[in-house]
Amino acid sequence: MTPNSPLEPRSLGSTTMTVTPLCIGTSPLASMSRLYGYDVDERRAIDTVKAVFDSPITFIDTSNGYGEDGTAERRIGAAIRERGGLPDGVVLATKVDPDPETGDFSGARVRASFAESLERLGVDRVPLLYLHDPERIPFEEAIADDGPVRALVRLRDEGRVDHIGVAGGPVGLLGRFLDLGEFEVVLNHNRYTLLDRSAAALYASAADRGIGVVNAAPYGGGMLAKGPSVQASYAYGRPDDRIAHAAGQMQRACAAHGVPLAAAALQFSLRASVVDATAVGVSSPERVAQTLEYANLAIPESLWDELDTLTPPRELWLD
Ligand SMILES: NC(=O)c1ccc[n+]([C@@H]2O[C@H](COP(=O)([O-])OP(=O)(O)OC[C@H]3O[C@@H](n4cnc5c(N)ncnc54)[C@H](OP(=O)(O)O)[C@@H]3O)[C@@H](O)[C@H]2O)c1
């Protein structure tokens, strides 16, 4: 089976945004070697963003908190300037983060984070602004009158952003945020991949309610792209040995069909009916073309069946 077209623009849930199912994530562009194991220099990062602008991909994901002092946003901003503006039709989403010094994640900090992002990116507005990793504060603090959720709702009410979303890890907590009825998009990471299905129910329930679903990190942060012998971490940490073992078995199963593991990992997400967009992190211009190639590669149905039998058991999934 070939995937749904990775480039056919579609609505992001019930929002007014139209995006390609392929989204480029920009955390590797922030040169966070602690997470990815290597540095990325500024020129390479800017050229990567420009390669995305030159491609048919129209959805880019970033955050106030990617890299020291907003490195990812600053590099995207530089690419936008070099291009003379954000190309028409590109949906650039960012996220609000706590103050990196104090950890403050109040409503006031949300407004400051948003202002910083606009300044770094050199844009007047963004169509989609997420609450980023709300697992960093207690739920009650997040929903307090002077907390970040109310501040995001106010930014939307004031027309400063078109849509708000919630992005993070733990699926149970994200479900609680969606139940507030305010968020129009949910982004989860590393939990709907060849190796982990913890986000399946969250995504199904979001899709049922017309909430846009962005599945981030289909490669588990690199293991499912580079292979477990090159990238031993999964979801930015050291996983149970059985995760790397399963990834190795999957890599061999893919190789027997002449399919790169990355292509299967990417298409696993792209072909899921509950996923509107898949956010893939890349850090060089060549990766953009390679990602498109992998998204379009024909993968035999029998390989999907085989990969399914190699999925690690639930007790090894993230929460
Ligand atoms: N809480 C949140 O909001 C949250 C959390 C996680 C992720 N995200 C978003 O989702 C995006 C994706 O997550 P991610 O970047 O952490 O993980 P990912 O997409 O699962 O994996 C990224 C890694 O895969 C590598 N890769 C990509 N294509 C490759 C290819 N064709 N061959 C070999 N290696 C390849 C990249 O290497 P190269 O650098 O060599 O290209 C990078 O090391 C992020 O960038 C971010 O925008 C959001």
The ligand as an ORCA input file, in Angstrom:
! r2SCAN-3c Opt
* xyz 0 1
  N       7.200     18.570     23.023
  C       7.200     18.927     21.742
  O       6.555     19.861     21.333
  C       8.065     18.172     20.756
  C       8.821     17.089     21.195
  C       9.575     16.401     20.248
  C       9.575     16.827     18.920
  N       8.869     17.920     18.552
  C       8.901     18.419     17.153
  O       8.919     17.341     16.269
  C      10.094     17.354     15.476
  C      10.565     15.935     15.222
  O      11.134     15.367     16.391
  P      12.704     15.081     16.500
  O      13.400     15.946     15.516
  O      13.084     15.197     17.910
  O      12.814     13.550     16.163
  P      12.674     12.652     14.839
  O      12.001     13.407     13.757
  O      12.084     11.380     15.285
  O      14.183     12.371     14.501
  C      15.080     13.383     14.168
  C      16.410     12.745     13.951
  O      16.292     11.869     12.817
  C      17.358     12.135     11.942
  N      16.920     11.956     10.554
  C      15.883     12.542      9.940
  N      15.796     12.099      8.676
  C      16.827     11.234      8.507
  C      17.261     10.453      7.427
  N      16.605     10.472      6.252
  N      18.354      9.677      7.583
  C      19.027      9.649      8.763
  N      18.656     10.374      9.838
  C      17.564     11.160      9.706
  C      17.757     13.566     12.166
  O      19.104     13.603     11.792
  P      19.794     14.779     10.977
  O      19.933     15.891     11.970
  O      21.089     14.143     10.609
  O      18.956     15.175      9.806
  C      17.524     13.699     13.668
  O      18.666     13.262     14.375
  C      11.076     18.183     16.298
  O      12.120     18.665     15.498
  C      10.167     19.231     16.858
  O       9.895     20.232     15.908
  C       8.087     18.578     19.445
*
